[in-house]
Amino acid sequence: MFKEIAMKITGTKERSWLPVCVILLLALQDSSQERVEGFTRGKVILTCRYNAMPTEEVTIFWRYKDDRNVYNIVSGKSDLTDQHRQFRDRTRIFPEEWAKGNFSLLLTDLKDSDSGSYSCFIPRMNIRHQVELSVQEKPTPEVGSKSSSMSIKGQNLILFLVLLLSPDLHFL
Ligand SMILES: *[C@@H]1O[C@H](CO)[C@@H](O)[C@H](O)[C@H]1NC(C)=O
């Protein structure tokens, strides 16, 4: 009798844990950050997706490290009055994508100092999506070092030819 009751209790306990676990997993998934990599002087798209909404209803705040104003869209219009100077002339949005629920932001001419977390707030829905940007030094193209090594090779070749021809020069 006791055993049965105990089993029933643990049984219900186990079942009641299942939704908790599911919610926990969903919460973890939701808070997991998207990671994006970019190179200095390059550009990157910071994605923010939600349900499609009519342009005039789009109000979105892009923020850097939670407080720096990267981009404001207020009732379907860009509002750059409070944009932080760090991002001046380096941002672009895509109003034509809003109907698809795509509120991505393009950041150009990347700098090392742009690395960090960006958030896309949709205040109406109380949604916050985070993107972690990591900007790396662009691997310098080999052109410079190649040409210098070429010139060194060229110098070596001339030296080699001079040495090779010098005995003949002696005879002349
Ligand atoms: C969202 O829009 C940007 C800019 O046009 C585009 O590059 C990106 O691929 C779009 N994302 C999706 C999932 O459609």
PDBQT file of the ligand as one rigid body, heavy atoms in Angstrom, charges set to zero:
ROOT
HETATM    1  C1  LIG A 201      18.188  38.908 -44.358  1.00  0.00    +0.000 C 
HETATM    2  O1  LIG A 201      18.514  40.037 -45.119  1.00  0.00    +0.000 OA
HETATM    3  C2  LIG A 201      19.876  40.179 -45.420  1.00  0.00    +0.000 C 
HETATM    4  C3  LIG A 201      20.057  41.476 -46.172  1.00  0.00    +0.000 C 
HETATM    5  O2  LIG A 201      19.380  41.498 -47.387  1.00  0.00    +0.000 OA
HETATM    6  C4  LIG A 201      20.359  38.980 -46.213  1.00  0.00    +0.000 C 
HETATM    7  O3  LIG A 201      21.734  39.087 -46.466  1.00  0.00    +0.000 OA
HETATM    8  C5  LIG A 201      20.095  37.717 -45.423  1.00  0.00    +0.000 C 
HETATM    9  O4  LIG A 201      20.453  36.594 -46.190  1.00  0.00    +0.000 OA
HETATM   10  C6  LIG A 201      18.622  37.648 -45.061  1.00  0.00    +0.000 C 
HETATM   11  N1  LIG A 201      18.423  36.489 -44.203  1.00  0.00    +0.000 N 
HETATM   12  C7  LIG A 201      17.548  35.559 -44.516  1.00  0.00    +0.000 C 
HETATM   13  C8  LIG A 201      17.529  34.403 -43.607  1.00  0.00    +0.000 C 
HETATM   14  O5  LIG A 201      16.815  35.650 -45.481  1.00  0.00    +0.000 OA
ENDROOT
TORSDOF 0
